[in-house]
Amino acid sequence: DIAESRSLKKASQGFACGLDKPVYFVLGNHDYYGGSIEGTT
């Protein structure tokens, strides 16, 4: 659990920053909390 819907974009960008490899992130139920599937993806 790293973020909720409204902060997910910023949190996931932090993972990719400075890496020279692709980052794959699988959304879970907490990532949608406070938002909607459509608004999060």
Summary of the structure (lengths in Angstrom):
residues: 41
radius of gyration: 10.6
end to end distance: 16.5
largest distance: 31.8
contacts: 74
relative contact order: 0.29
helix: 49%
strand: 0%
